[in-house]
Amino acid sequence: MSRKTPSEMSVDEHIEHIKDGPRGRRVAAVFDFDGTLIQGYSANALYAHRARNLELGPDEFVRTVRTALGEPLSEESFNELLLQGIRGWRGRTEDDLMELGEQLFAQSIAGSLFHEAWRVVRAHQNQGHTVVIATSATRLQVQPMARELGIDHVVCTELETEDGVLTGAVVGRPPWGEGKAAAVREFARQHRISLQNCHAYANGAEEIPLLQAVGCPHPVNPAPELANYAAERGWPVLRFTNKQNQFHPMAVARTTGLVGGFAAAVSAGLVAGLLTFDRRGGMDLATSLFGRVAGHLSNIDIEIIGEQHTARRPAVFFINHQSTLIDALVVSRLIRRGFTIIAKDEVRRIPVLGQVLTLADVAFVDRSNTSKAISALQPALDKLRTGVSIAMSPEGTRSLSPRIGDFRKGGFHLARDAGVPIVPVVIRNTGEIMWRNAKVAQEGTIEVVVHEPLPTAGWTRQHLDDWVPRMRQLYVDTLDDWPGTEAGLRWSAAVAAGVRASSL
């Protein structure tokens, strides 16, 4: 039988359709998990963990391999495979498994999130829709991602427990194939939602019953059978970008270029600093070289809007932080010279790395005593007072997803005490180029928006308390409606009003 080619809709076009559509919780958006919200299968992380701990029996291993190679599954055979897998958990506590789920999420599953899927989820959430993950995966596999994305509703395979201990059985009918469609219909009935007004996103042929059940079906990176079915019914297809794995030759070459560019830039800066007795000059040479060269070597482009806002120096540059090396590339390209970063004091004691960072003029701070967190920033404050800018994350640590975390106040105190402005730098997709635990870099374009600097001279504690949530919302709004033109206009108006009020 000849296959038809389904029509395709870009993610940007689809998000605009969502924005133009109805609002409110009576519209649901149902997302399959494996292959739809995330690339690949969350079970891979689970099987790898079980294999390392010798928990994977030979029969189950053979069945799993056959399934991975494409052996078609009926609902009955899927249930048999599922039960065989969870029997090995009999006697373990539910809390133990949820803890394992959090561990697997942080180590690998979070990095499998499609950036485009995150954008679509955010579009539905901003419309006030009821967002649901519907999956045959177990709660330990999916609940951490649901929490990270702010999704309140999860329809999944529930494991049977007695007094908090797993029995090795499942509760009810697993949501797979027709079972998933039935579970979603029941969810809609309980929440008084008409599925004709709802969206569903899925990638496999077993999801056809789910897609048929809603008024707005969206095949995502569809498998051949689903693609053919979608073409016959005129369902437009969404394409989310797949990442190359760590063994792909181009990914290895790209990462070699990125790391090599970093090493070469740092080496040149260190040598120049030692020969000229100008540590600051050596640091500037290293950052400017890295920002100019490494992107070309790794086939990573950087597009910047609002670069003129980086002219105010010294300043505290705030960046949302997902990837150590890629964020360093962005900062080096953006600020170029006359800046440094903040590192934990214990890093200074790491052989070689500590000496290199010391020569690189990094501001080391002691974060061991949270009650003295502000005074611990004194080394960074000293840098600002000598004219050296600081680049830092207001979230305090690398995030697991593009979601903007809570902003800490340390950077705001730092800017206020030095009397320098804060420059908001919103980076769209460094986590897609190289996630925090990734071993290789992906090719692509990193998009950056620099908003108007926020003056802090004359701030009181009340000013600080007022501006922390405002600035965080600027980052959220910019990412939700890229490139944040309207958010930037609102921000500029608020900054201007704040300056006028301070001058009275």
C-alpha positions, 0 to 999 in steps of 0.5 A, a space after each residue: 500500500 502506498 503511503 501518503 505524506 501528511 501535511 506539517 505545521 511548524 511549532 510556531 504556527 501551532 502555538 499561534 493557533 493555541 493563542 487564538 483559540 478558546 481559553 479556560 480549563 474546559 479545554 484539555 491538552 493531553 500529552 503522551 510521554 515517551 516519544 512525545 514530551 521526551 525523546 526516546 523512552 523513559 524506560 531506557 533509564 530504568 532498564 539501564 539502572 536495573 541492568 547495572 544492579 543485576 535486576 534484569 532477568 534474561 527472559 525479560 531482557 529478550 522480550 525488551 530487545 524484541 520490543 525495541 526492535 519493532 515487534 508489534 504489541 497488542 494490548 495483551 502482550 504489552 500488559 504481559 511485558 509490563 507485569 513481567 517488569 514490575 514483578 521484580 519490584 515486589 516487596 519494595 516500598 513506594 517511597 523507594 521507587 519514587 526516590 529512584 524516579 527522582 534520581 533517574 529524572 535528574 540523571 537522564 530523563 530531564 535531558 530528553 525533554 523536547 524543547 518544542 514540547 515544553 513550548 507547547 505545554 507552556 502555550 496551553 498553560 498560559 491559556 488556562 487549559 487543563 494539561 494532562 500527561 497520559 502514558 503507559 509508563 509508571 508514576 516513578 517515570 513520569 511524576 518528576 517531569 510533571 512536577 518540573 513542567 507544572 502539570 497537575 494531572 497524570 494518567 499513568 500505570 499505577 502500581 498496586 501497594 499494600 501498606 506502602 509496599 508494592 505487590 508486583 501487580 498494577 491497579 486497573 487497566 494500564 493506559 496503553 492503546 485503547 486502554 489509554 483512550 478509555 482512561 482519558 475519556 474517564 478523566 474528561 468525564 470526571 472533570 466535565 470536559 468535552 473532548 471535542 474541544 481538546 488537544 492530544 499529542 502522540 507519536 505511535 500507532 498505538 496512540 491512534 485511539 487517543 487521537 481519534 477521541 479528541 477534536 484536535 489530534 496532533 501527531 508528533 514525529 509520527 511513526 510510519 503507520 501513524 503518519 499514513 493514518 494522519 495523512 489519510 485524515 488530514 491531521 497536520 504533523 508537528 516535528 520536534 527536533 531530535 538530538 544526536 546521541 553521544 556516539 554520533 561522529 558529528 556530535 563528537 567532532 562538534 564537542 571536540 571543537 567546542 572543548 578544544 576552543 575553550 582550552 586554547 582560549 584559556 591557555 592563550 589567556 594564561 600565557 599572556 597574563 603570565 608574560 605581561 604580568 597582567 592577569 586581567 588582560 589575560 582573562 579578557 583575551 581568553 574570554 574574547 577568543 572563546 566567544 569568537 572562535 569556539 562557536 565556529 569550531 562547534 557549528 553553534 551560532 548565537 543570535 543576540 537581540 538588545 546587545 546595546 544594553 551590555 554597554 553599561 559597565 561595570 554591571 551584574 549580568 543575570 543569565 538563566 542557567 542550564 549548561 555550564 560550557 554553553 552558557 560560558 560560550 554565550 557570556 563570552 560572546 556577549 560581554 567579551 571583556 572586563 567580567 568574571 564569574 562567581 565560583 564556590 570557595 571549595 573549587 579553589 582547593 581542587 588541584 589544577 582547576 583551582 589554580 586556573 580559576 584563580 589565575 582567571 580572576 574568578 570571584 570565590 565565595 563561601 556558600 557553606 554558611 547560608 546565614 552569612 550568604 550576603 557577606 560571603 559575596 564580598 569578593 564579588 563586590 570587591 571586583 565590581 568596585 574595581 570596575 570588573 563586571 560579574 556574570 551570574 545566575 539569579 537561580 543559583 544553579 543549573 536548571 533541569 529544564 527551560 523552566 525559570 526557577 526561583 530567583 535568589 536575592 544574593 545578586 540583587 544585594 550585590 548590585 545594590 551594594 556596589 551601586 551598579 545596574 543589573 542587566 537581564 540576559 534571557 537565553 532561550 535554548 542552551 539546554 537544547 544545545 548541551 544539557 547539564 549532564 550531556 556529554 556532547 553538544 548539539 548543533 544549532 542556534 542559541 537565541 539571546 535577548 538582553 533587556 534594559 538594565 535595571 539601576 540599583 543605586 539608592 535602593 532600599 530593602 523594599 526596592 529589592 523585594 519589589 524587583 526580584 519577582 518583577 525580574 523573574 517574571 520578565 524572564 518567564 514572559 520573554 521565554 513564553 512569547 519569544 523574543 519578549 517584545 511586549 514583556 520588554 516594553 513593560 519592563 522598560 516602562 517599569 524601569 523608567 517609572 522606578 528611576 523617576 520615583 527614585 529621583 523625587 
